[in-house]
Amino acid sequence: MKDQGDIHAMMQDIGRRARAAAADLAYAPAEAKARALDAAADAVWARRGEIVAANAKDLDYGRDKGLSAAMMDRLMLDEARIQGICGGLRAVAGFPDPVGQVMAEWDRPSGLHIKRVRTPLGVVGVIYESRPNVTADAGALCLKAGNAVILRGGSESFHSSGAIHACLVEGLGAAGLPADAIQLVPTRDRAAVSSLLTMTEHVDVIVPRGGKGLVGLVQREARVPVFAHLEGIVHVYVDKAADPDKTRAVVLNSKTRRPGICGAAECLLIHREARELGQQVIDELIAAGIEMRVGPGLTGSVEAQEDDWGREFLDTVMAAKLVDDIDAAIAHIRRYSSQHTEAILTEDDAAAARFFERLDSAILMRNASTQFADGGEFGMGAEIGIATGKMHARGPVGAEQLTSFKYVVEGDGTIRP
Amino acid sequence: MKDQGDIHAMMQDIGRRARAAAADLAYAPAEAKARALDAAADAVWARRGEIVAANAKDLDYGRDKGLSAAMMDRLMLDEARIQGICGGLRAVAGFPDPVGQVMAEWDRPSGLHIKRVRTPLGVVGVIYESRPNVTADAGALCLKAGNAVILRGGSESFHSSGAIHACLVEGLGAAGLPADAIQLVPTRDRAAVSSLLTMTEHVDVIVPRGGKGLVGLVQREARVPVFAHLEGIVHVYVDKAADPDKTRAVVLNSKTRRPGICGAAECLLIHREARELGQQVIDELIAAGIEMRVGPGLTGSVEAQEDDWGREFLDTVMAAKLVDDIDAAIAHIRRYSSQHTEAILTEDDAAAARFFERLDSAILMRNASTQFADGGEFGMGAEIGIATGKMHARGPVGAEQLTSFKYVVEGDGTIRP
């Protein structure tokens, strides 16, 4: 293992190369970027044997480290998952290219014609954990948006990510794009993350994808701007004007479809006057295998404790509570939410309007499952994560959210009086 | 003077109150915000005597501190300037309210209807230097966008800013909005700035307006996201296909209209084949009182030194240089520009396209004066500054750029398969 000075110098070099690649990528033709992604998909499929072999090394490492079954599952790559990676790359290749899009244009009385044109952000640093497919997804989205990317995968997926990264580089080469457009940090050393988080001259934005530990580290150490990705402490509120059938369907789906994703509901708030409906829903959730931790006035699996509010279970566990009215629900959500996604069940337009107006989460839903909180479901094609901050990107972060813009102004010898 | 612990506690309190005000402001009616700004304008005009008296104290302080004539001029308020402040407040009052605007909406095959709705950012910290009118401009723009704002003015304008701030608070009161929506840091102590830059729980974004010293401090200390505002190292490139009349008019205007603003041109690049035209322009600039610091092959006032490239003179001084071709101009600009504004003079569409595509400054112009780099001239009404970074806001930062957005999703009992 190298010492920290060496790691820092290595990261500086990676940063400089990313910056240089970004300058070229900024005006790379849309077709070249699409071709690179298609060629990368071809390479991933052709080299699936190598990828599975690399993954086997990671699985051995994970077993030695005593990873949980869930983490081992996230880490594992088989032919079907590799096919999924190829499909993802081809899907991104097929998206419209965001760079150069005219977002708005207008004329001014001075005679100027002004256009606001989409541009790449520059260099994106992506720090992620165990899922090796993020290497392909994040690399592809950043490239699509004309950005150079520095990928830092989890130490568990080190070999798998390396094998997938080699295919991305092969794709770049096939399209005549610079290999440095997609770089993978070639060490497990944590010092590399600290360098990445502070290289303000070489990195324009950091996208962290991972659990509390990673997010905390990023918040403490980052000097580079960050697209905040907190956990999904998702609330569903059953209003007194909720429709019973919609409520039962939506709450069940919000929790049970996939309890481990960030859009899964974690806390059910029930208007006191909808207690009966709420209790029915709780009974159905319990019947579906969910452990319900409930507050006073409700019957559940166990009594809720104070620390069950504002908790991301990511599991077959859910908290539930009666509230006096919609404002009490709003107050609870304001206090405990991570501003990811919240939903209201109601037939009352005024209640929905109040919920939408007074809450400020990235995604607010009415009579719809919170499991729709996903870039694909929003029509963005793919996403690099769900941003919970308010700066630049918010909600699902797709290729478009990885861009900036510039103003292009045309005159005809126009001067300012 | 209080000690640093006291200052920090005071700033924490200001931050908490700003956060609480922001929660209410987020859904304040557009009319209330407009009324508050109109009432603030009335108050500024009614209390112009007090404001001038407060300003006199600042001018005394400035004289004691030995401020330059230019700085004393920036600091000075008279009746005409106070009228300008009132006009600015009324203009912002009259703008369309950005909050709640539907930026996009679409339907999904799932049955969901998705809207992207403009929301306030939250709490904005504005750190500025000598011009006391920024108190009104920044306060007004932040309020218009539904944000609470913490203003930290320069120590030179302490009393003037305080008097103007009192009028803003009067306006808030007249409209029934929380007084904490616009707070002014009530101390000259530098420790307050350090607190403001690090209160990530209470402040969402920092907008610095000032010179290199302030920008450097912000870059070093800020933990809160920043809308970068670097200097305006503005380049004008005279292409070989430049029209002589347009070139003379535009270059003269870009430099001489107001040499001290951030959109003033600082460096003239001349295609070798346009040397004759370039030399004419240089002669005219010298005749207009500009000191021209020129590179080899040109005749100017003095020879340019290495440190004249990439320098913001903000004065009647300009650098000029011959370049071999458009790519050499682009390379020079990439190396020395602050990514604020650059212009090309050319009749060749391909050259303009290359310039627009290969440079990444916030504003790129063709055959137009760089002095148009201004929110008012762009049709944004007013601005809090010209952002040179690429995150969130870029170019002139008006009310719209001080907003974020959220997704509002409507279903009808819609669940995800």
Boltz contact constraints between the chains, C-beta under 6 A:
constraints:
  - contact:
      token1: [A, 27]
      token2: [B, 357]
      max_distance: 6.0
  - contact:
      token1: [A, 27]
      token2: [B, 358]
      max_distance: 6.0
  - contact:
      token1: [A, 108]
      token2: [B, 379]
      max_distance: 6.0
  - contact:
      token1: [A, 112]
      token2: [B, 368]
      max_distance: 6.0
  - contact:
      token1: [A, 121]
      token2: [B, 390]
      max_distance: 6.0
  - contact:
      token1: [A, 225]
      token2: [B, 225]
      max_distance: 6.0
  - contact:
      token1: [A, 225]
      token2: [B, 391]
      max_distance: 6.0
  - contact:
      token1: [A, 246]
      token2: [B, 413]
      max_distance: 6.0
  - contact:
      token1: [A, 249]
      token2: [B, 413]
      max_distance: 6.0
  - contact:
      token1: [A, 249]
      token2: [B, 415]
      max_distance: 6.0
  - contact:
      token1: [A, 250]
      token2: [B, 413]
      max_distance: 6.0
  - contact:
      token1: [A, 253]
      token2: [B, 415]
      max_distance: 6.0
  - contact:
      token1: [A, 257]
      token2: [B, 416]
      max_distance: 6.0
  - contact:
      token1: [A, 356]
      token2: [B, 408]
      max_distance: 6.0
  - contact:
      token1: [A, 357]
      token2: [B, 27]
      max_distance: 6.0
  - contact:
      token1: [A, 358]
      token2: [B, 27]
      max_distance: 6.0
  - contact:
      token1: [A, 362]
      token2: [B, 406]
      max_distance: 6.0
  - contact:
      token1: [A, 363]
      token2: [B, 407]
      max_distance: 6.0
  - contact:
      token1: [A, 364]
      token2: [B, 408]
      max_distance: 6.0
  - contact:
      token1: [A, 365]
      token2: [B, 409]
      max_distance: 6.0
  - contact:
      token1: [A, 366]
      token2: [B, 410]
      max_distance: 6.0
  - contact:
      token1: [A, 367]
      token2: [B, 411]
      max_distance: 6.0
  - contact:
      token1: [A, 367]
      token2: [B, 412]
      max_distance: 6.0
  - contact:
      token1: [A, 367]
      token2: [B, 413]
      max_distance: 6.0
  - contact:
      token1: [A, 368]
      token2: [B, 112]
      max_distance: 6.0
  - contact:
      token1: [A, 368]
      token2: [B, 409]
      max_distance: 6.0
  - contact:
      token1: [A, 368]
      token2: [B, 411]
      max_distance: 6.0
  - contact:
      token1: [A, 368]
      token2: [B, 414]
      max_distance: 6.0
  - contact:
      token1: [A, 369]
      token2: [B, 415]
      max_distance: 6.0
  - contact:
      token1: [A, 369]
      token2: [B, 416]
      max_distance: 6.0
  - contact:
      token1: [A, 371]
      token2: [B, 416]
      max_distance: 6.0
  - contact:
      token1: [A, 372]
      token2: [B, 416]
      max_distance: 6.0
  - contact:
      token1: [A, 379]
      token2: [B, 108]
      max_distance: 6.0
  - contact:
      token1: [A, 390]
      token2: [B, 121]
      max_distance: 6.0
  - contact:
      token1: [A, 390]
      token2: [B, 404]
      max_distance: 6.0
  - contact:
      token1: [A, 391]
      token2: [B, 225]
      max_distance: 6.0
  - contact:
      token1: [A, 391]
      token2: [B, 392]
      max_distance: 6.0
  - contact:
      token1: [A, 392]
      token2: [B, 391]
      max_distance: 6.0
  - contact:
      token1: [A, 392]
      token2: [B, 392]
      max_distance: 6.0
  - contact:
      token1: [A, 394]
      token2: [B, 404]
      max_distance: 6.0
  - contact:
      token1: [A, 395]
      token2: [B, 407]
      max_distance: 6.0
  - contact:
      token1: [A, 404]
      token2: [B, 390]
      max_distance: 6.0
  - contact:
      token1: [A, 404]
      token2: [B, 394]
      max_distance: 6.0
  - contact:
      token1: [A, 406]
      token2: [B, 362]
      max_distance: 6.0
  - contact:
      token1: [A, 407]
      token2: [B, 363]
      max_distance: 6.0
  - contact:
      token1: [A, 407]
      token2: [B, 395]
      max_distance: 6.0
  - contact:
      token1: [A, 408]
      token2: [B, 356]
      max_distance: 6.0
  - contact:
      token1: [A, 408]
      token2: [B, 364]
      max_distance: 6.0
  - contact:
      token1: [A, 409]
      token2: [B, 365]
      max_distance: 6.0
  - contact:
      token1: [A, 409]
      token2: [B, 368]
      max_distance: 6.0
  - contact:
      token1: [A, 410]
      token2: [B, 366]
      max_distance: 6.0
  - contact:
      token1: [A, 411]
      token2: [B, 367]
      max_distance: 6.0
  - contact:
      token1: [A, 411]
      token2: [B, 368]
      max_distance: 6.0
  - contact:
      token1: [A, 412]
      token2: [B, 367]
      max_distance: 6.0
  - contact:
      token1: [A, 413]
      token2: [B, 246]
      max_distance: 6.0
  - contact:
      token1: [A, 413]
      token2: [B, 249]
      max_distance: 6.0
  - contact:
      token1: [A, 413]
      token2: [B, 250]
      max_distance: 6.0
  - contact:
      token1: [A, 413]
      token2: [B, 367]
      max_distance: 6.0
  - contact:
      token1: [A, 414]
      token2: [B, 368]
      max_distance: 6.0
  - contact:
      token1: [A, 415]
      token2: [B, 249]
      max_distance: 6.0
  - contact:
      token1: [A, 415]
      token2: [B, 253]
      max_distance: 6.0
  - contact:
      token1: [A, 415]
      token2: [B, 369]
      max_distance: 6.0
  - contact:
      token1: [A, 416]
      token2: [B, 257]
      max_distance: 6.0
  - contact:
      token1: [A, 416]
      token2: [B, 369]
      max_distance: 6.0
  - contact:
      token1: [A, 416]
      token2: [B, 371]
      max_distance: 6.0
  - contact:
      token1: [A, 416]
      token2: [B, 372]
      max_distance: 6.0
